[in-house]
Amino acid sequence: MKKLSLLLFLCMLQLASYAQQLLKGRTTGENATPLAGVSILNKTQKVTAASEADGSFSIPAKNGDIIVVSSVGYSNQQITL
């Protein structure tokens, strides 16, 4: 299986007064081609998101959360923030 390249242009943003943060990034494949429909799971908070046509995504996350990125035909990637 191909390895899923994940370019996380991390932009941690403060939300409301609950100190929640939003993880924003972009999923790409070989040759930096954007990957649409990639599943992004915050395993810690049990929240999911999917990447857009340009590979962009955003999901609630904070330091210490476990993020799992998966797509058909690619190996899953797990990242601890």
N, C-alpha and C positions, 0 to 999 in steps of 0.2 A: 504494500500500500504506500501511496505517496504520503509524505509528511506535510501536515498542514502548517504553513507559515502564518504566524500571527503577528502582525505589526500592531502593537498597542501604542498608539500615540496617546499616552495616558494624560488625561486632563481631568484631574479630580476637582469636582465642583461641590461647593457647599450648598445644601438644600435646606430651606426652612430652618426652624429652630431645633429640629431633632438631630442635628449633626449628621444627617444621612449624606452620603456622597454618591455621585454618579460616575461610573466608569464609562468612558467613551473610547472607542477604538475602531480599527479597520481590519477586516480579515482579507488576506491575500493568498493566492496560490503561487505556482511557479511564475517566474518573470514578473512578479508583483501584480498579477492580474487579480482584480477584485473578485471576491467570492460572495455571491448572494445566497441567502437562505441557510447560512451557517447557524447552527444552534449554539447559543451561549447560555450556560447555566451557572448561576451563583448557587453552588452546592450548599453553602452555609446558610443562606437566607431562603433557599428553595424558590428562587425567582428565575424565569427564563426570558430570553429575547432571541430574535433572529436578525441576521445582518440584512441590510437593504441591498438594492441592486448595485450600489457603488461599494459594497463591502462594509459600510459604516454600521455601528451599533452603539447602543447605550444601555446600561443596566445598573440598578442600584448595587453598590458595593462599598466596602470599607476595608481598612487594613486588617489582614489576617483571614479574610474570606477566601474560599477556594472557588476558582472559576474553571469550568470545564468547557472546552470548545470542541465541537464535533460536526462532521459533515460526511455525507455518503462518499466513499472512495478515498477518504483520508484517515490517518491515524488521529485518535483523540489526543488533545493536549490539555494538561491540567496545570494551572498556575495558582500559586498562593500569593496574594497581594501583601 
